[in-house]
Each structure stands twice: as C-alpha cells, then as structure tokens.
C-alpha cells in the first residue's frame, strides 16, 4: 500500500512540475505579445487551476 502511494506521489509531482514549466514557458512567450491578452488570461487560468 505504501509503495503505491509513494509511486503516485512521485508521478503526481513530476506531472505537476512539468505543467508548471509548460505554463511558465507559455507565459514567457506571450509576454512578448502584449496585444494577445485574451490568450494570456486563458493560460493564466490554466496555470492557476
């Protein structure tokens, strides 16, 4: 049982950090295009969730 929880935690943390990296790189790309605020808002929403 404990091994299953630890494995889940490891996978969950890896996935979470991967998603954060994706959000950060998307936001950095979009910062260069301030006119596209709707896209920035939608990606910010994804990052917050």
N, CA, C and O atoms as CSV, one atom per row, in Angstrom:
chain,resi,resn,atom,element,x,y,z
A,1,UNK,N,N,0.833,-1.207,0.000
A,1,UNK,CA,C,0.000,0.000,0.000
A,1,UNK,C,C,0.868,1.257,0.000
A,1,UNK,O,O,0.641,2.166,-0.798
A,2,UNK,N,N,1.857,1.313,0.889
A,2,UNK,CA,C,2.720,2.488,0.956
A,2,UNK,C,C,3.479,2.708,-0.347
A,2,UNK,O,O,3.658,3.848,-0.775
A,3,UNK,N,N,3.929,1.617,-0.985
A,3,UNK,CA,C,4.656,1.752,-2.245
A,3,UNK,C,C,3.773,2.386,-3.314
A,3,UNK,O,O,4.237,3.207,-4.105
A,4,UNK,N,N,2.504,2.002,-3.335
A,4,UNK,CA,C,1.582,2.564,-4.318
A,4,UNK,C,C,1.422,4.058,-4.106
A,4,UNK,O,O,1.431,4.828,-5.066
A,5,UNK,N,N,1.273,4.473,-2.846
A,5,UNK,CA,C,1.114,5.901,-2.534
A,5,UNK,C,C,2.369,6.667,-2.921
A,5,UNK,O,O,2.283,7.745,-3.510
A,6,UNK,N,N,3.528,6.122,-2.597
A,6,UNK,CA,C,4.782,6.794,-2.937
A,6,UNK,C,C,4.943,6.920,-4.445
A,6,UNK,O,O,5.388,7.955,-4.942
A,7,UNK,N,N,4.579,5.864,-5.176
A,7,UNK,CA,C,4.684,5.917,-6.634
A,7,UNK,C,C,3.741,6.976,-7.183
A,7,UNK,O,O,4.111,7.740,-8.074
A,8,UNK,N,N,2.512,7.025,-6.648
A,8,UNK,CA,C,1.543,8.025,-7.095
A,8,UNK,C,C,2.065,9.438,-6.823
A,8,UNK,O,O,1.975,10.322,-7.675
A,9,UNK,N,N,2.613,9.632,-5.619
A,9,UNK,CA,C,3.162,10.944,-5.259
A,9,UNK,C,C,4.256,11.359,-6.231
A,9,UNK,O,O,4.287,12.501,-6.688
A,10,UNK,N,N,5.153,10.431,-6.547
A,10,UNK,CA,C,6.268,10.723,-7.446
A,10,UNK,C,C,5.741,11.128,-8.823
A,10,UNK,O,O,6.175,12.135,-9.384
A,11,UNK,N,N,4.821,10.358,-9.359
A,11,UNK,CA,C,4.257,10.654,-10.683
A,11,UNK,C,C,3.510,11.981,-10.645
A,11,UNK,O,O,3.627,12.795,-11.561
A,12,UNK,N,N,2.743,12.193,-9.580
A,12,UNK,CA,C,1.968,13.428,-9.457
A,12,UNK,C,C,2.885,14.645,-9.420
A,12,UNK,O,O,2.628,15.639,-10.100
A,13,UNK,N,N,3.951,14.572,-8.631
A,13,UNK,CA,C,4.882,15.698,-8.516
A,13,UNK,C,C,5.592,15.959,-9.845
A,13,UNK,O,O,5.778,17.111,-10.236
A,14,UNK,N,N,5.984,14.897,-10.532
A,14,UNK,CA,C,6.633,15.071,-11.840
A,14,UNK,C,C,5.679,15.740,-12.817
A,14,UNK,O,O,6.069,16.647,-13.551
A,15,UNK,N,N,4.445,15.296,-12.826
A,15,UNK,CA,C,3.446,15.864,-13.736
A,15,UNK,C,C,3.178,17.326,-13.388
A,15,UNK,O,O,3.088,18.174,-14.276
A,16,UNK,N,N,3.053,17.614,-12.104
A,16,UNK,CA,C,2.790,18.994,-11.674
A,16,UNK,C,C,3.937,19.915,-12.076
A,16,UNK,O,O,3.700,21.016,-12.571
A,17,UNK,N,N,5.162,19.481,-11.870
A,17,UNK,CA,C,6.291,20.349,-12.225
A,17,UNK,C,C,6.392,20.515,-13.738
A,17,UNK,O,O,6.792,21.573,-14.223
A,18,UNK,N,N,6.034,19.476,-14.482
A,18,UNK,CA,C,6.051,19.581,-15.944
A,18,UNK,C,C,5.015,20.602,-16.408
A,18,UNK,O,O,5.283,21.411,-17.295
A,19,UNK,N,N,3.831,20.555,-15.800
A,19,UNK,CA,C,2.779,21.515,-16.158
A,19,UNK,C,C,3.198,22.938,-15.819
A,19,UNK,O,O,2.953,23.862,-16.594
A,20,UNK,N,N,3.832,23.116,-14.655
A,20,UNK,CA,C,4.297,24.451,-14.277
A,20,UNK,C,C,5.338,24.962,-15.263
A,20,UNK,O,O,5.306,26.127,-15.658
A,21,UNK,N,N,6.252,24.098,-15.656
A,21,UNK,CA,C,7.266,24.501,-16.641
A,21,UNK,C,C,6.604,24.923,-17.943
A,21,UNK,O,O,7.002,25.913,-18.556
A,22,UNK,N,N,5.589,24.169,-18.366
A,22,UNK,CA,C,4.880,24.492,-19.604
A,22,UNK,C,C,4.197,25.842,-19.479
A,22,UNK,O,O,4.286,26.668,-20.388
A,23,UNK,N,N,3.519,26.075,-18.368
A,23,UNK,CA,C,2.838,27.357,-18.166
A,23,UNK,C,C,3.830,28.509,-18.180
A,23,UNK,O,O,3.588,29.538,-18.812
A,24,UNK,N,N,4.947,28.336,-17.481
A,24,UNK,CA,C,5.941,29.411,-17.415
A,24,UNK,C,C,6.494,29.729,-18.802
A,24,UNK,O,O,6.631,30.900,-19.156
A,25,UNK,N,N,6.810,28.709,-19.586
A,25,UNK,CA,C,7.373,28.977,-20.912
A,25,UNK,C,C,6.322,29.607,-21.816
A,25,UNK,O,O,6.646,30.483,-22.618
A,26,UNK,N,N,5.056,29.172,-21.697
A,26,UNK,CA,C,3.983,29.781,-22.491
A,26,UNK,C,C,3.823,31.249,-22.121
A,26,UNK,O,O,3.674,32.103,-22.995
A,27,UNK,N,N,3.852,31.539,-20.826
A,27,UNK,CA,C,3.690,32.929,-20.395
A,27,UNK,C,C,4.860,33.782,-20.857
A,27,UNK,O,O,4.668,34.934,-21.248
A,28,UNK,N,N,6.068,33.235,-20.818
A,28,UNK,CA,C,7.229,33.988,-21.283
A,28,UNK,C,C,7.100,34.302,-22.767
A,28,UNK,O,O,7.432,35.404,-23.202
A,29,UNK,N,N,6.621,33.339,-23.540
A,29,UNK,CA,C,6.432,33.569,-24.967
A,29,UNK,C,C,5.386,34.650,-25.200
A,29,UNK,O,O,5.535,35.492,-26.085
A,30,UNK,N,N,4.328,34.619,-24.400
A,30,UNK,CA,C,3.230,35.558,-24.606
A,30,UNK,C,C,3.543,36.956,-24.097
A,30,UNK,O,O,2.937,37.928,-24.547
A,31,UNK,N,N,4.478,37.068,-23.169
A,31,UNK,CA,C,4.843,38.396,-22.674
A,31,UNK,C,C,5.388,39.266,-23.806
A,31,UNK,O,O,5.321,40.494,-23.735
A,32,UNK,N,N,5.918,38.644,-24.831
A,32,UNK,CA,C,6.438,39.389,-25.976
A,32,UNK,C,C,5.318,39.865,-26.900
A,32,UNK,O,O,5.568,40.631,-27.831
A,33,UNK,N,N,4.089,39.419,-26.652
A,33,UNK,CA,C,2.947,39.814,-27.481
A,33,UNK,C,C,1.842,40.349,-26.582
A,33,UNK,O,O,0.824,39.677,-26.416
A,34,UNK,N,N,2.002,41.531,-25.997
A,34,UNK,CA,C,1.035,42.050,-25.032
A,34,UNK,C,C,-0.353,42.284,-25.624
A,34,UNK,O,O,-1.326,42.396,-24.879
A,35,UNK,N,N,-0.460,42.359,-26.953
A,35,UNK,CA,C,-1.768,42.599,-27.556
A,35,UNK,C,C,-2.694,41.387,-27.413
A,35,UNK,O,O,-3.914,41.522,-27.513
A,36,UNK,N,N,-2.123,40.218,-27.180
A,36,UNK,CA,C,-2.931,38.999,-27.098
A,36,UNK,C,C,-3.283,38.696,-25.645
A,36,UNK,O,O,-2.962,37.625,-25.130
A,37,UNK,N,N,-3.942,39.644,-24.992
A,37,UNK,CA,C,-4.229,39.472,-23.567
A,37,UNK,C,C,-5.218,38.348,-23.310
A,37,UNK,O,O,-5.161,37.717,-22.254
A,38,UNK,N,N,-6.120,38.080,-24.238
A,38,UNK,CA,C,-7.091,37.012,-24.006
A,38,UNK,C,C,-6.390,35.663,-23.898
A,38,UNK,O,O,-6.783,34.815,-23.097
A,39,UNK,N,N,-5.348,35.466,-24.707
A,39,UNK,CA,C,-4.599,34.212,-24.625
A,39,UNK,C,C,-3.855,34.142,-23.300
A,39,UNK,O,O,-3.819,33.091,-22.661
A,40,UNK,N,N,-3.264,35.254,-22.887
A,40,UNK,CA,C,-2.560,35.290,-21.608
A,40,UNK,C,C,-3.533,34.967,-20.470
A,40,UNK,O,O,-3.199,34.204,-19.563
A,41,UNK,N,N,-4.729,35.545,-20.518
A,41,UNK,CA,C,-5.730,35.274,-19.489
A,41,UNK,C,C,-6.094,33.796,-19.461
A,41,UNK,O,O,-6.205,33.203,-18.388
A,42,UNK,N,N,-6.280,33.200,-20.630
A,42,UNK,CA,C,-6.683,31.797,-20.650
A,42,UNK,C,C,-5.574,30.899,-20.129
A,42,UNK,O,O,-5.843,29.933,-19.415
A,43,UNK,N,N,-4.327,31.206,-20.478
A,43,UNK,CA,C,-3.220,30.385,-19.987
A,43,UNK,C,C,-3.024,30.617,-18.495
A,43,UNK,O,O,-2.727,29.675,-17.759
A,44,UNK,N,N,-3.187,31.862,-18.034
A,44,UNK,CA,C,-3.087,32.128,-16.599
A,44,UNK,C,C,-4.137,31.321,-15.854
A,44,UNK,O,O,-3.868,30.792,-14.775
A,45,UNK,N,N,-5.326,31.226,-16.420
A,45,UNK,CA,C,-6.385,30.424,-15.800
A,45,UNK,C,C,-5.972,28.972,-15.681
A,45,UNK,O,O,-6.220,28.328,-14.662
A,46,UNK,N,N,-5.338,28.455,-16.730
A,46,UNK,CA,C,-4.875,27.066,-16.694
A,46,UNK,C,C,-3.819,26.892,-15.609
A,46,UNK,O,O,-3.834,25.907,-14.871
A,47,UNK,N,N,-2.897,27.860,-15.515
A,47,UNK,CA,C,-1.835,27.752,-14.508
A,47,UNK,C,C,-2.414,27.806,-13.098
A,47,UNK,O,O,-1.962,27.078,-12.214
A,48,UNK,N,N,-3.404,28.658,-12.886
A,48,UNK,CA,C,-3.997,28.790,-11.557
A,48,UNK,C,C,-4.697,27.489,-11.175
A,48,UNK,O,O,-4.608,27.050,-10.028
A,49,UNK,N,N,-5.392,26.872,-12.130
A,49,UNK,CA,C,-6.062,25.608,-11.863
A,49,UNK,C,C,-5.001,24.544,-11.637
A,49,UNK,O,O,-5.333,23.384,-11.392
